[in-house]
């Protein structure tokens, strides 16, 4: 149950961060670093990152994001399946 809530919170937070970074990019404001955005995806927010990329059309032309985030999502889905089904 704790894992479920953690994943929900980290993914919502990551999705919001991608949207916020897109807004900051449009306004030429100080941005959220690419490292931070990728780290959020790595620590469980890959669904939020992927959805943020699609909804906000953000970071879709960067290979590290367009390839890295879906790979993280697949690996995290496999890990989640292994933890919960096993």
DAUR-V792342 format. One record per run of one state. SS is the DSSP state (H for helix, E for strand, C for the rest). FROM is the first residue (numbers start at 1). LEN is the number of residues. Records with the same first field share a line. If there is no record, write none. Layout:
SS->FROM-LEN ; FROM-LEN
This chain:
C->1-1 ; 27-7 ; 57-6 ; 67-1 ; 86-1
H->2-25 ; 34-23 ; 63-4 ; 68-18
